[in-house]
Amino acid sequence: MDLAPIITASRGDAPMDLLLTNARIVNVFSGRVIEGCIAVKDGYVAGFGRYDAGETMDLKGRYVSPGFIDSHVHIESAMVCVSEFARAVAPHGTTTVVADPHEIANVLGTAGIDYMLRSTQGQPMDCLLALPSCVPATEMETAGARLTAGDLEAFINHPRVVALAEMMNYPGVIYTDAAVMAKLTMARTHRRTMDGHAPGLSGRRLFAYTSAGIASDHECTRAEEAFEKLELGIHIMVREGTCARNLDALFPVINRDTWRRMMWCTDDRHPHDILSDGHVDAVIRKAVARGLDPLTAIRMGTINPADYFGIRDAGAIAPGRKANLVVFSNLADIQAEQVFYMGRPVAENGSMLPTVQRPDPAAVPPSMRLDPHGLDFSIPASGRRMRVIGAIADQVVTRCEIMDVSEKDGLAVVDVARDLIKMAVVERYTGQARTGKGFVTGLGLKHGAIASSVAHDSHNIIVAGVTDTDMQVAAAAVVKMGGGLSAASDGRILASLPLPVGGLMSDQPMETVRRQMAAMITAAGKLGAALPDPFMTLGFLALPVIPELKLTDKGLVDVTRFKIVSLFL
């Protein structure tokens, strides 16, 4: 960045590149809307008022706010590669994301981080990275890689790396696990922000976690939990994803004393939600509809995350900050009509401009090492009562249900009448196909099976079904595609969605993936699934760092006690 031309233009001694006139400028520092002109030079805001400029654009009294910032997102959850993600969210006014490539890193290790850094270069938005802190998330699952503090330190000084991502291994922090301490020390040494992940932590355990210098949490599901963390100095990221939506529960926490330490994030959002509802703009609209002051809602999506991460060149409309701008007409119902990135128009009325080029795709190695033939999903009955995962709509947390075993010929079997469905997690990295087996209630399946290679966080193959045969057919389809989603019934595939990039992402446009995903949800619905997105819910049933009961390839995990437990009591 050459400062001299910008400073010279700011003085008025050289023309600006662009002058936006008749604008209502949202000032996130003062909380006021100011009528005036915005002058842009070399992609940066350089001044306000009348300047000579190479191009003048009349905004006709519309509002202009800083581009929105997503404070915590897993791009992989959008199920498309980075270029397609950017082309989907930029038209909604998102000009910066802080992405945690935790998913692809669990599959490919440092090659996954390198892939994301290469893929995020040259996009029509700023894709910043937080380095994944927990690969694998725990020792209670098999991932495709293991990342040490030394592995992460190789990336820490990259100009687009701004943080150490969510420290999910909170027991490792609390009990000072050596590997965890090494990662925290590395981040502190390099003065990087350290994000948290502490669902339900309270009291002395939370004090210990906070003492490590961890500065945020996006896992709060109750107002009381968020207040306790705020009062310890923890920033709260209010999450509105596809599976976990916490704004309603946390809305009472947002007030004139707390809003400055709160921000929006999407975490995991599927294509249908992004394309039909939006991205950070959707969270802002929802908050405003609930009664939050629109300027406060905008500030929580701009200057708050910028300040939290130390992003000094975005998050506000001010000299020296990037001209990342969102133009809209209605402050009470923000719909992006124009989006600028680095002073250049990139989107209008919900669509990318045809002049915006896609960077060349980065290569990614294959990740599926599994022979699906011979998978055995039978479960010998060895008790009368058992632990069952209770899935909850719109949440990533589950319940631990205790239910009677349905037995036939010495095997624990499905009981559709009680919504008791079999599930399994099959390891896909070593060729050994170790399989954890259990039962789930809450999915609602009455026929067939559904399977996915998106199974947080290690992304082994997860499958749930009514018959072992359909579970085998669904799992085999996922392997054949090199990763993806499938639905099967009566021994045949009803629908499938290929995800060849790490078993997590498609190389197709998001609209194509949305249509494929809609077909998947329709197929699952025909099988009886009653959840809005059963595949998103299924994908989190293997995550052993969010309570209460989860399943990995190593077995059932009691997350509260952070240990593997037996299926039968």
C-alpha positions in Angstrom: 0.0 0.0 0.0 1.5 3.3 -1.1 0.2 6.0 1.3 1.4 9.0 -0.6 -1.2 9.1 -3.3 -4.0 8.7 -0.8 -2.6 11.4 1.5 -2.1 13.8 -1.5 -5.7 13.2 -2.6 -7.0 13.7 0.9 -5.3 17.2 1.0 -7.1 18.0 -2.3 -3.9 18.2 -4.3 -4.7 15.3 -6.5 -8.1 14.0 -7.8 -9.9 11.1 -6.1 -10.8 8.0 -8.1 -14.4 8.0 -7.0 -16.8 10.4 -5.3 -20.1 9.1 -3.8 -22.5 12.0 -3.5 -25.8 12.5 -1.7 -25.1 9.7 0.8 -26.4 9.2 4.2 -23.3 7.9 5.9 -23.6 5.5 8.9 -20.8 6.6 11.3 -20.1 3.7 13.5 -17.9 5.7 15.8 -20.5 8.3 16.8 -23.7 6.3 16.1 -25.0 9.1 13.8 -26.1 9.2 10.2 -24.4 12.1 8.4 -25.4 13.4 5.0 -22.5 14.0 2.7 -20.0 12.7 0.1 -17.5 9.9 0.4 -14.2 10.3 -1.5 -12.2 7.2 -2.4 -8.6 6.8 -3.6 -6.8 3.6 -4.4 -9.5 1.5 -2.8 -9.5 3.5 0.5 -11.7 6.2 2.0 -9.7 9.3 1.7 -12.1 12.1 2.8 -15.6 13.5 3.0 -17.2 16.4 1.1 -16.6 17.7 -2.4 -13.5 16.6 -4.2 -12.5 16.4 -7.8 -12.8 12.8 -8.9 -12.4 10.6 -12.0 -15.9 9.2 -11.4 -18.8 10.6 -9.5 -21.8 8.5 -8.4 -25.0 10.0 -7.0 -26.5 7.7 -4.3 -29.7 9.8 -4.2 -30.0 10.0 -0.5 -29.5 6.3 0.2 -27.7 5.0 3.3 -24.1 3.8 3.2 -22.7 1.6 5.9 -19.3 -0.2 6.3 -19.3 -3.6 4.7 -20.4 -6.3 7.1 -18.0 -8.6 9.0 -18.7 -12.2 9.9 -16.7 -12.7 13.1 -16.7 -16.5 13.0 -17.5 -18.7 10.0 -16.6 -22.1 8.6 -16.8 -21.5 4.9 -16.8 -25.3 4.4 -20.3 -25.4 5.9 -21.7 -23.5 3.0 -20.7 -26.6 1.0 -19.1 -24.7 -1.8 -15.5 -23.6 -2.5 -14.3 -20.2 -1.5 -14.9 -18.5 -4.8 -18.6 -19.6 -4.8 -19.0 -18.6 -1.2 -17.7 -15.1 -1.9 -20.0 -14.7 -4.8 -22.9 -15.7 -2.6 -22.3 -13.6 0.4 -20.8 -10.4 -1.1 -24.1 -9.4 -2.7 -25.6 -9.4 0.8 -23.0 -6.8 2.0 -20.5 -9.1 3.6 -17.0 -7.7 2.7 -15.0 -9.4 5.4 -15.1 -12.8 7.0 -12.9 -14.3 9.7 -12.9 -17.9 8.6 -11.8 -20.9 10.7 -10.7 -23.6 8.3 -11.1 -26.2 11.0 -13.1 -28.5 8.8 -10.7 -28.9 5.9 -7.8 -28.9 8.4 -9.3 -31.9 10.1 -9.4 -33.7 6.7 -6.1 -32.5 5.2 -4.0 -30.9 8.0 -1.6 -28.2 7.0 -2.4 -28.8 3.3 -6.0 -27.8 4.2 -4.9 -24.5 5.7 -2.6 -23.9 2.7 -5.5 -24.7 0.4 -7.7 -22.1 2.1 -5.1 -19.4 2.1 -4.5 -19.9 -1.7 -8.3 -20.1 -2.3 -9.1 -16.9 -0.4 -6.5 -14.8 -2.3 -7.9 -12.4 -4.9 -11.6 -12.7 -3.9 -14.0 -9.8 -4.1 -14.0 -9.6 -0.3 -11.5 -10.0 2.6 -11.2 -13.6 3.7 -9.2 -13.5 6.9 -8.3 -16.7 8.7 -8.2 -17.8 12.3 -5.9 -20.8 12.7 -7.7 -24.0 13.8 -6.7 -24.7 17.4 -8.1 -28.2 17.8 -7.2 -30.7 15.1 -8.4 -33.1 16.1 -11.0 -31.6 18.4 -10.4 -34.3 21.0 -8.7 -37.7 21.4 -12.1 -39.3 21.3 -12.3 -39.4 17.5 -10.1 -40.1 14.5 -9.3 -37.2 12.2 -7.3 -37.0 9.0 -4.5 -35.0 10.7 -3.0 -33.7 13.9 -1.8 -30.1 14.1 0.7 -29.0 16.8 1.7 -25.6 17.9 4.7 -25.8 15.6 2.5 -26.6 12.6 0.3 -23.6 13.3 3.2 -21.3 14.0 4.3 -21.7 10.4 1.2 -19.8 9.4 0.8 -17.3 12.3 2.6 -14.4 10.6 0.7 -14.6 7.3 -0.9 -11.2 6.8 -4.4 -12.6 6.6 -4.1 -14.7 9.7 -5.7 -12.7 12.6 -6.4 -15.2 15.4 -6.2 -18.6 16.9 -9.6 -20.0 16.3 -12.1 -21.4 18.8 -10.4 -23.4 21.5 -12.8 -26.3 21.8 -10.7 -28.4 24.0 -11.8 -26.5 27.1 -10.9 -29.4 29.5 -7.4 -29.2 28.0 -7.3 -25.5 28.9 -8.7 -26.0 32.4 -6.4 -28.9 33.3 -3.4 -27.3 31.5 -2.8 -30.0 28.8 0.7 -29.4 27.5 -0.2 -29.4 23.8 -3.1 -27.0 24.4 -0.8 -24.7 26.5 1.8 -24.7 23.7 -0.8 -23.4 21.2 -2.1 -20.7 23.6 1.5 -19.6 24.3 2.3 -19.5 20.6 -0.7 -17.2 19.9 0.1 -14.9 22.9 3.7 -14.7 21.8 2.6 -13.5 18.4 -0.1 -11.2 19.8 -2.9 -12.9 18.1 -6.5 -12.9 19.4 -7.6 -16.2 20.9 -11.2 -17.2 20.2 -13.1 -19.4 22.6 -15.7 -22.2 22.6 -17.1 -22.9 26.0 -20.7 -24.2 25.9 -22.2 -24.2 29.4 -18.9 -23.4 31.3 -19.6 -21.6 34.5 -18.0 -20.7 37.8 -14.4 -21.8 38.5 -14.1 -23.9 35.3 -15.0 -20.7 33.4 -12.6 -18.7 35.5 -9.8 -21.1 34.6 -10.7 -21.0 30.9 -10.8 -17.2 30.9 -7.5 -17.0 32.7 -5.8 -18.4 29.6 -6.5 -15.2 27.8 -9.3 -16.6 25.6 -11.3 -13.6 24.6 -14.6 -14.7 23.0 -17.4 -17.3 22.9 -20.0 -18.1 20.2 -21.6 -21.0 22.0 -23.9 -19.3 24.4 -27.5 -20.5 24.2 -28.9 -18.8 27.3 -28.9 -15.2 28.4 -27.6 -16.1 31.9 -24.6 -17.8 30.3 -23.8 -14.8 28.1 -24.1 -12.4 31.0 -21.7 -14.4 33.1 -19.1 -14.5 30.3 -19.5 -10.8 29.5 -18.9 -9.9 33.2 -15.6 -11.8 32.9 -14.5 -9.7 29.9 -15.4 -12.3 27.3 -16.8 -10.9 24.0 -20.0 -12.6 22.9 -20.4 -13.6 19.2 -24.2 -14.0 18.7 -24.6 -17.0 16.3 -27.3 -17.3 13.7 -26.4 -20.3 11.6 -28.5 -23.1 10.0 -28.5 -25.6 12.9 -27.8 -23.2 15.8 -29.8 -20.0 16.1 -29.2 -18.1 19.3 -30.3 -14.5 18.7 -33.7 -15.0 20.2 -32.3 -16.4 23.4 -29.5 -13.9 23.7 -31.4 -10.8 22.6 -32.2 -9.7 26.2 -28.4 -9.5 26.8 -27.9 -6.7 24.2 -28.2 -3.4 25.9 -26.5 0.0 26.0 -23.8 -1.4 28.4 -23.1 -4.7 26.6 -23.5 -4.2 22.9 -20.0 -2.9 22.4 -18.6 -6.3 23.4 -21.0 -8.3 21.2 -20.9 -9.1 17.5 -22.7 -11.3 14.9 -21.5 -14.6 13.4 -23.0 -17.3 11.3 -20.6 -20.1 12.2 -22.3 -22.8 10.0 -24.8 -21.7 7.4 -26.1 -23.9 4.5 -26.7 -22.7 1.0 -30.5 -22.5 1.2 -30.3 -20.1 4.2 -27.6 -17.9 2.5 -29.4 -17.6 -0.8 -33.0 -17.3 0.5 -32.4 -15.4 3.8 -28.9 -13.8 3.6 -25.8 -13.7 5.6 -24.7 -11.1 8.2 -27.4 -8.8 6.8 -30.0 -11.4 7.8 -28.9 -11.4 11.4 -29.0 -7.6 11.4 -32.5 -7.5 10.0 -33.7 -10.1 12.5 -32.2 -8.1 15.4 -33.8 -4.8 14.1 -37.1 -6.6 13.7 -36.9 -7.6 17.4 -36.5 -4.0 18.4 -32.7 -3.4 18.3 -31.6 0.1 17.2 -30.5 -0.3 13.5 -27.3 1.6 14.1 -26.4 -0.6 17.0 -27.1 -3.7 14.9 -24.9 -2.4 12.1 -22.1 -1.5 14.6 -22.2 -5.0 16.0 -21.6 -6.3 12.5 -18.8 -3.8 11.6 -16.7 -1.9 14.1 -17.1 -4.4 16.9 -15.5 -7.4 15.2 -13.0 -5.1 13.5 -11.9 -3.8 16.9 -12.0 -7.2 18.5 -9.6 -8.7 15.9 -7.5 -5.6 15.5 -8.6 -5.1 11.9 -7.6 -1.5 11.5 -8.4 -1.0 7.8 -12.1 -2.1 7.8 -15.2 -1.9 9.9 -15.9 1.8 9.5 -16.2 4.5 6.9 -13.2 6.7 7.7 -10.0 7.9 6.1 -7.4 5.2 5.9 -10.0 2.4 6.0 -10.9 0.3 2.9 -13.8 1.5 0.9 -15.9 -1.6 1.7 -19.4 -0.2 1.5 -23.0 -1.3 1.5 -25.7 0.9 0.0 -29.3 0.5 1.0 -32.6 2.5 1.2 -34.3 1.4 4.4 -32.5 1.6 7.7 -35.3 -0.5 9.3 -35.0 -3.3 6.6 -31.5 -3.4 5.3 -31.3 -4.9 1.8 -28.0 -4.4 0.0 -28.6 -2.6 -3.3 -25.0 -1.9 -4.1 -21.8 -3.4 -2.5 -18.3 -1.9 -3.0 -15.1 -3.7 -2.2 -11.9 -1.6 -2.1 -13.9 1.2 -3.8 -15.0 -1.0 -6.7 -18.6 -2.0 -7.3 -18.8 -5.8 -7.0 -22.6 -6.5 -6.5 -25.9 -4.9 -7.3 -29.4 -5.9 -6.1 -28.4 -9.3 -4.9 -26.2 -10.4 -7.7 -22.5 -10.2 -8.5 -21.5 -7.9 -11.3 -20.3 -9.8 -14.4 -17.1 -7.8 -14.4 -16.0 -9.6 -11.1 -13.6 -12.4 -12.1 -13.2 -15.7 -10.3 -9.6 -16.6 -9.2 -8.3 -19.8 -10.6 -9.3 -22.7 -8.4 -6.6 -24.2 -6.1 -5.9 -27.9 -6.3 -6.9 -30.2 -3.3 -5.8 -33.8 -2.8 -8.3 -36.7 -2.4 -9.3 -37.6 1.2 -11.4 -40.7 1.0 -9.5 -43.9 2.1 -12.3 -46.4 2.8 -13.7 -49.6 1.3 -17.4 -49.5 2.1 -18.0 -53.1 1.3 -18.5 -55.3 4.4 -19.5 -52.5 6.8 -21.4 -54.1 9.7 -23.9 -51.9 11.5 -25.4 -54.6 13.7 -25.4 -54.0 17.5 -25.5 -57.0 19.9 -27.8 -56.2 22.7 -26.0 -56.4 26.1 -28.4 -54.6 28.3 -32.1 -53.6 28.8 -31.5 -49.8 28.9 -29.3 -47.7 26.8 -28.0 -44.2 26.2 -29.6 -42.5 23.2 -28.6 -39.2 21.5 -31.6 -36.8 21.6 -31.4 -34.5 18.6 -32.8 -31.0 19.0 -34.1 -28.9 16.1 -32.1 -25.7 15.4 -29.4 -26.6 18.0 -26.1 -28.3 17.9 -26.5 -29.4 21.5 -28.2 -32.8 22.2 -29.8 -34.5 25.1 -28.7 -37.8 26.6 -31.9 -39.9 26.7 -32.2 -43.2 28.6 -34.5 -45.5 26.7 -35.4 -49.2 26.8 -33.6 -51.4 24.3 -35.7 -52.9 21.4 -34.3 -56.4 20.9 -34.6 -59.0 18.2 -32.6 -62.2 17.8 -30.1 -60.9 20.3 -29.5 -57.6 18.5 -30.5 -54.0 19.5 -32.8 -52.8 16.7 -34.6 -49.8 15.5 -38.1 -48.9 16.9 -39.7 -46.5 14.5 -42.8 -46.2 16.7 -40.6 -44.6 19.4 -38.5 -42.7 16.9 -35.5 -44.8 17.9 -33.2 -44.9 14.9 -29.8 -46.5 14.5 -26.7 -44.4 13.6 -23.0 -45.0 13.0 -19.8 -43.1 12.4 -17.3 -44.8 10.1 -13.6 -43.6 10.1 -12.5 -42.7 6.6 -8.8 -41.9 6.8 -6.8 -45.0 7.6 -8.5 -47.7 5.6 -9.5 -49.5 8.8 -13.1 -48.2 8.8 -13.4 -48.3 12.6 -17.1 -47.8 13.4 -18.9 -46.3 16.3 -22.5 -47.4 16.7 -25.5 -46.1 18.6 -29.0 -44.8 18.4 -30.6 -41.4 18.0 -34.1 -40.0 18.6 -35.4 -36.7 17.1 -34.5 -37.3 13.4 -37.9 -38.8 12.7 -36.9 -41.2 10.0 -39.4 -43.9 9.3 -37.8 -45.5 6.2 -34.4 -45.8 4.6 -31.2 -44.0 5.6 -29.3 -40.8 5.2 -25.5 -40.4 5.2 -22.9 -37.7 5.0 -19.1 -37.1 5.0 -19.8 -33.7 6.7 -19.6 -34.9 10.3 -18.1 -32.3 12.6 -15.3 -32.1 13.4 -13.3 -35.0 12.1 -15.6 -35.5 9.1 -15.8 -39.2 9.1 -18.8 -40.8 7.4 -22.0 -40.5 9.6 -25.1 -42.5 8.7 -28.5 -42.9 10.3 -31.2 -45.2 9.2 -34.0 -47.7 9.8 -32.4 -50.7 8.1 -28.7 -51.8 8.0 -29.0 -52.4 4.3 -30.0 -48.9 3.5 -27.4 -47.6 5.8 -24.8 -49.6 3.9 -26.1 -48.3 0.5 -26.1 -44.7 1.7 -22.6 -44.9 3.1 -21.2 -46.6 0.0 -22.7 -43.8 -2.2 -20.8 -41.2 -0.1 -17.5 -43.1 -0.5 -18.1 -43.5 -4.3 -18.6 -39.7 -4.7 -15.4 -38.9 -2.9 -17.5 -37.4 -0.2 -21.0 -35.9 -0.1 -24.5 -36.5 1.1 -26.9 -39.3 0.2 -30.4 -40.7 1.0 -31.3 -44.3 0.4 -34.4 -46.5 0.6 -35.2 -50.1 -0.4 -31.6 -50.6 -1.4 -31.3 -47.7 -3.9 -30.2 -44.1 -3.8 -33.0 -41.6 -3.8 -30.8 -38.5 -4.0 -27.1 -37.5 -3.7 -24.9 -34.4 -3.5 -21.3 -34.8 -4.4 -18.7 -32.9 -2.2 -15.4 -33.8 -3.9 -13.3 -31.0 -2.2 -12.3 -32.7 1.0 -15.6 -34.4 1.3 -16.9 -31.0 2.4 -17.3 -28.7 -0.5 -18.7 -28.7 -4.0 -17.0 -27.2 -7.0 -20.4 -26.0 -8.4 -22.1 -22.6 -7.9 -24.1 -22.2 -4.7 -27.4 -22.1 -6.5 -26.7 -25.5 -8.0 -25.8 -26.9 -4.6 -29.0 -25.3 -3.1 -31.0 -27.2 -5.7 -29.2 -30.4 -4.9 -29.5 -29.8 -1.2 -33.3 -29.1 -1.6 -33.6 -32.5 -3.3 -31.7 -34.1 -0.4 -34.0 -32.5 2.2 -37.1 -33.5 0.1 -35.8 -37.1 -0.1 -35.1 -37.1 3.7 -38.6 -35.8 4.2 -40.1 -38.6 2.2 -38.2 -40.9 4.6 -39.9 -39.3 7.5 -37.3 -36.7 8.6 -39.2 -33.8 10.2 -36.3 -31.4 10.8 -35.8 -28.3 8.6 -32.3 -29.6 7.6 -31.8 -33.1 8.9 -28.3 -33.3 7.3 -27.0 -30.2 9.2 -28.4 -31.8 12.4 -26.9 -35.2 11.5 -23.5 -33.6 10.9 -23.3 -32.3 14.4 -24.2 -35.5 16.1 -20.5 -36.5 15.9 -19.1 -33.4 17.5 -17.7 -34.4 20.9 -17.1 -30.9 22.2 -20.7 -29.7 22.4 -23.0 -31.4 25.0 -24.6 -33.6 25.9 -24.1 -37.0 24.1 -22.4 -37.5 20.7 -21.1 -40.4 18.7 -17.6 -40.8 17.0 -15.8 -43.6 15.4 -14.5 -44.5 18.9 -18.0 -44.7 20.4 -20.4 -42.7 22.5 -19.0 -39.6 24.1 -20.5 -38.0 27.3 -19.4 -34.5 26.6 -20.2 -33.2 30.0 -17.8 -35.8 31.6 -15.5 -35.6 28.5 -15.2 -39.4 28.2 -16.3 -42.3 26.1 -19.2 -44.2 27.7 -20.9 -47.5 26.9 -24.1 -47.7 24.9 -25.8 -50.0 27.3 -26.4 -49.3 31.0 
